[in-house]
């Protein structure tokens, strides 16, 4: 994976979290699920699903990564692959978008298509 500059990382990470925020707020507003809460503050996106737990997705500028803490699969770190235009976990080779799509679709009992790869 090629190295992002600090400026490129900041733009890509912020864009990723903003797209997730809008998508998750839409889910919260449009699905008939009462216990969903979405917050984004200072680079930390939190999705609380009452009966599942809390997802925390945040920027890690020193490492140029996005970190995820999932109540289902646990913590993972994601690096941006510029050729695939996606965040990938080095340990699992799964993208952030694929993991969130799989887990949230199952947890919310809805087929979801997240706006990130």
C-alpha positions as YAML, in Angstrom:
chain: A
units: angstrom
residues:
- id: 1
  name: UNK
  ca: [0.00, 0.00, 0.00]
- id: 2
  name: UNK
  ca: [1.37, 3.37, -0.94]
- id: 3
  name: UNK
  ca: [1.83, 6.00, 1.72]
- id: 4
  name: UNK
  ca: [-0.65, 8.87, 1.96]
- id: 5
  name: UNK
  ca: [0.53, 12.35, 2.81]
- id: 6
  name: UNK
  ca: [-0.87, 13.82, 6.02]
- id: 7
  name: UNK
  ca: [-3.17, 16.05, 3.96]
- id: 8
  name: UNK
  ca: [-4.40, 13.15, 1.78]
- id: 9
  name: UNK
  ca: [-4.99, 10.99, 4.85]
- id: 10
  name: UNK
  ca: [-6.97, 13.75, 6.56]
- id: 11
  name: UNK
  ca: [-9.19, 14.26, 3.52]
- id: 12
  name: UNK
  ca: [-9.81, 10.54, 2.87]
- id: 13
  name: UNK
  ca: [-10.43, 9.68, 6.54]
- id: 14
  name: UNK
  ca: [-12.78, 12.62, 7.08]
- id: 15
  name: UNK
  ca: [-14.68, 11.82, 3.87]
- id: 16
  name: UNK
  ca: [-15.04, 8.17, 4.93]
- id: 17
  name: UNK
  ca: [-16.37, 9.04, 8.39]
- id: 18
  name: UNK
  ca: [-18.73, 11.71, 7.01]
- id: 19
  name: UNK
  ca: [-20.20, 9.28, 4.45]
- id: 20
  name: UNK
  ca: [-20.67, 6.69, 7.18]
- id: 21
  name: UNK
  ca: [-22.29, 9.29, 9.45]
- id: 22
  name: UNK
  ca: [-24.85, 10.33, 6.82]
- id: 23
  name: UNK
  ca: [-25.63, 6.70, 5.98]
- id: 24
  name: UNK
  ca: [-26.01, 5.65, 9.62]
- id: 25
  name: UNK
  ca: [-28.17, 8.68, 10.45]
- id: 26
  name: UNK
  ca: [-30.44, 7.75, 7.53]
- id: 27
  name: UNK
  ca: [-30.70, 4.18, 8.86]
- id: 28
  name: UNK
  ca: [-31.49, 5.52, 12.32]
- id: 29
  name: UNK
  ca: [-34.20, 7.79, 10.92]
- id: 30
  name: UNK
  ca: [-35.74, 5.39, 8.40]
- id: 31
  name: UNK
  ca: [-35.65, 1.93, 9.96]
- id: 32
  name: UNK
  ca: [-38.12, 0.98, 12.64]
- id: 33
  name: UNK
  ca: [-35.43, 0.26, 15.21]
- id: 34
  name: UNK
  ca: [-35.72, 2.25, 18.41]
- id: 35
  name: UNK
  ca: [-32.36, 1.73, 20.04]
- id: 36
  name: UNK
  ca: [-29.98, 3.26, 17.49]
- id: 37
  name: UNK
  ca: [-27.93, 6.35, 18.26]
- id: 38
  name: UNK
  ca: [-25.27, 7.90, 16.01]
- id: 39
  name: UNK
  ca: [-22.76, 10.57, 17.06]
- id: 40
  name: UNK
  ca: [-19.71, 12.11, 15.40]
- id: 41
  name: UNK
  ca: [-17.44, 14.31, 17.48]
- id: 42
  name: UNK
  ca: [-13.77, 15.23, 17.04]
- id: 43
  name: UNK
  ca: [-12.93, 12.41, 14.64]
- id: 44
  name: UNK
  ca: [-14.83, 9.72, 16.56]
- id: 45
  name: UNK
  ca: [-17.97, 8.14, 15.09]
- id: 46
  name: UNK
  ca: [-20.09, 6.17, 17.55]
- id: 47
  name: UNK
  ca: [-22.98, 3.91, 16.61]
- id: 48
  name: UNK
  ca: [-24.91, 2.48, 19.55]
- id: 49
  name: UNK
  ca: [-27.28, -0.37, 18.82]
- id: 50
  name: UNK
  ca: [-28.98, -1.10, 22.13]
- id: 51
  name: UNK
  ca: [-29.24, -4.87, 21.94]
- id: 52
  name: UNK
  ca: [-25.90, -5.38, 20.12]
- id: 53
  name: UNK
  ca: [-23.54, -2.85, 21.67]
- id: 54
  name: UNK
  ca: [-21.51, 0.11, 20.47]
- id: 55
  name: UNK
  ca: [-19.34, 0.54, 17.39]
- id: 56
  name: UNK
  ca: [-16.59, 3.13, 17.64]
- id: 57
  name: UNK
  ca: [-14.84, 4.22, 14.44]
- id: 58
  name: UNK
  ca: [-12.11, 6.82, 14.72]
- id: 59
  name: UNK
  ca: [-9.22, 8.44, 12.91]
- id: 60
  name: UNK
  ca: [-5.67, 7.72, 14.02]
- id: 61
  name: UNK
  ca: [-3.62, 10.45, 12.29]
- id: 62
  name: UNK
  ca: [-0.19, 9.43, 13.67]
- id: 63
  name: UNK
  ca: [-0.60, 5.97, 12.05]
- id: 64
  name: UNK
  ca: [-2.72, 7.23, 9.12]
- id: 65
  name: UNK
  ca: [-5.29, 4.60, 9.99]
- id: 66
  name: UNK
  ca: [-8.94, 4.25, 10.88]
- id: 67
  name: UNK
  ca: [-9.59, 2.17, 13.97]
- id: 68
  name: UNK
  ca: [-12.77, 0.21, 14.57]
- id: 69
  name: UNK
  ca: [-14.05, -1.25, 17.79]
- id: 70
  name: UNK
  ca: [-16.92, -3.62, 17.04]
- id: 71
  name: UNK
  ca: [-19.16, -5.24, 19.67]
- id: 72
  name: UNK
  ca: [-19.24, -8.31, 17.42]
- id: 73
  name: UNK
  ca: [-15.74, -8.78, 16.01]
- id: 74
  name: UNK
  ca: [-13.65, -6.66, 18.36]
- id: 75
  name: UNK
  ca: [-10.96, -4.09, 17.53]
- id: 76
  name: UNK
  ca: [-9.25, -3.74, 14.14]
- id: 77
  name: UNK
  ca: [-7.00, -1.20, 12.42]
- id: 78
  name: UNK
  ca: [-7.46, -0.21, 8.79]
- id: 79
  name: UNK
  ca: [-4.96, 1.25, 6.31]
- id: 80
  name: UNK
  ca: [-6.04, 3.01, 3.13]
- id: 81
  name: UNK
  ca: [-5.26, 1.27, -0.15]
- id: 82
  name: UNK
  ca: [-5.15, 3.96, -2.83]
- id: 83
  name: UNK
  ca: [-5.35, 1.48, -5.71]
- id: 84
  name: UNK
  ca: [-8.58, -0.05, -4.33]
- id: 85
  name: UNK
  ca: [-9.83, 3.22, -2.82]
- id: 86
  name: UNK
  ca: [-10.73, 1.37, 0.38]
- id: 87
  name: UNK
  ca: [-9.63, 0.84, 3.98]
- id: 88
  name: UNK
  ca: [-8.23, -2.67, 4.59]
- id: 89
  name: UNK
  ca: [-7.25, -4.59, 7.70]
- id: 90
  name: UNK
  ca: [-3.74, -6.04, 7.30]
- id: 91
  name: UNK
  ca: [-4.57, -9.05, 9.48]
- id: 92
  name: UNK
  ca: [-7.81, -10.14, 7.82]
- id: 93
  name: UNK
  ca: [-7.49, -8.46, 4.38]
- id: 94
  name: UNK
  ca: [-11.16, -7.48, 4.75]
- id: 95
  name: UNK
  ca: [-12.22, -3.94, 3.98]
- id: 96
  name: UNK
  ca: [-13.86, -1.71, 6.57]
- id: 97
  name: UNK
  ca: [-16.91, -1.39, 4.33]
- id: 98
  name: UNK
  ca: [-17.25, -5.16, 3.87]
- id: 99
  name: UNK
  ca: [-17.02, -5.85, 7.60]
- id: 100
  name: UNK
  ca: [-19.52, -3.14, 8.54]
- id: 101
  name: UNK
  ca: [-21.91, -4.19, 5.77]
- id: 102
  name: UNK
  ca: [-21.82, -7.81, 6.93]
- id: 103
  name: UNK
  ca: [-22.15, -7.10, 10.65]
- id: 104
  name: UNK
  ca: [-24.76, -4.34, 10.43]
- id: 105
  name: UNK
  ca: [-26.89, -6.20, 7.87]
- id: 106
  name: UNK
  ca: [-27.02, -9.19, 10.21]
- id: 107
  name: UNK
  ca: [-27.51, -7.14, 13.39]
- id: 108
  name: UNK
  ca: [-30.26, -4.94, 11.93]
- id: 109
  name: UNK
  ca: [-31.84, -7.76, 9.91]
- id: 110
  name: UNK
  ca: [-31.72, -5.56, 6.80]
- id: 111
  name: UNK
  ca: [-29.65, -5.92, 3.63]
- id: 112
  name: UNK
  ca: [-27.48, -2.82, 3.73]
- id: 113
  name: UNK
  ca: [-25.06, -1.39, 1.21]
- id: 114
  name: UNK
  ca: [-22.68, 0.98, 2.93]
- id: 115
  name: UNK
  ca: [-21.29, 3.96, 0.98]
- id: 116
  name: UNK
  ca: [-17.69, 2.82, 1.50]
- id: 117
  name: UNK
  ca: [-15.75, -0.16, 0.19]
...
